[in-house]
Amino acid sequence: MRMDDLTTLPNLGKTLVQKLIQVDIETPTELKSVGSENAFIRLKTVDYNACINMLYALEGAVQGIRWHDLDQTRKKELKEFFDHLK
């Protein structure tokens, strides 16, 4: 596994990594640069059913932590963002 492999980040399994690659996010650096919200918007173009947990997983990956450990304030911000996309 290369160090620039997305699967080295927490929360990102093979399926989510494949979807990120489909939307031209191929490295941890690219994901961190794009940010979780913009990455999620891109993912919605290839996965209409992308859910809030996917957004949490992306944010956790950006922060380098399991999504369960996200700060409650940040989770609330992400939930509001997600709700506005509907």
N, C-alpha and C positions, 0 to 999 in steps of 0.2 A: 504494500500500500504506500503510495507516494504521500509526502507531507502536504501536498497541495490538494489532496483528495477530500472532497466534501464529506465523505463518510468518517473522517477523523473528528468531525464536529459532533457534539452531543445532539441527540434527538433526530438525527438524519439517517434514516434507513435507506436501503437500495431503491425502493420505489420513489420516495421523495427526491432522492438525488437524481434519479432518471428524469423526473419532471423538471427539476431545476436546470438540468443540462438542456432539456427541450426549449427552455426559455432563455438560453444563453447565459446562464449562471453556472460556471464550471469549476470555480475554486472558492475556498473559504474567503480569500481576499475580495473576490468579486461579490460574494454574498454580503460581506460586511460593508462594502462600498455602496451597494444598492440599498441595503437596509431591509428589515423584515417586511415592512408595509409594502414597499415597491416590489419586492420579490413576490409577495402574496398576490398583488395585482397581476403580475405577469403569470403566475401559476393559474389564476382564475381563467386565463385564456386557453389553457390546455386541460384544465380540470374544473369544470363548472361546479362540481360538488365539493370543492375545497372548503374545509370547515375551520372553525375557530381554533381547534386544537392544532391544525397545521400552522396557523399564524403564530400561536404560542411556541410551537416547536422551532419555527424559524427564528423567533426572537431569542429563544434560549440558545440556539446555535450561534447567533451573532454575539451574544454575551458570553458564550462558552460555558453555559450551565444547563442542567436539566430544566425543561420548561416548568416542571412542578415547583421549582425554586424561584420563579420569577417574582419580583416585587409586586405586591398587590396593586399598587398605584399604576405600575406599568401594565399589568394585566387589565385593569379597568380601561386604560387608554386604548389598548389593543381591542378590547371588546367594543368600545364606542366606534373605533375605526371600522371594525368588521360590520357592525350594525348599519353604518352609513353606506356600505357597499351594496346592501340588499336592494 
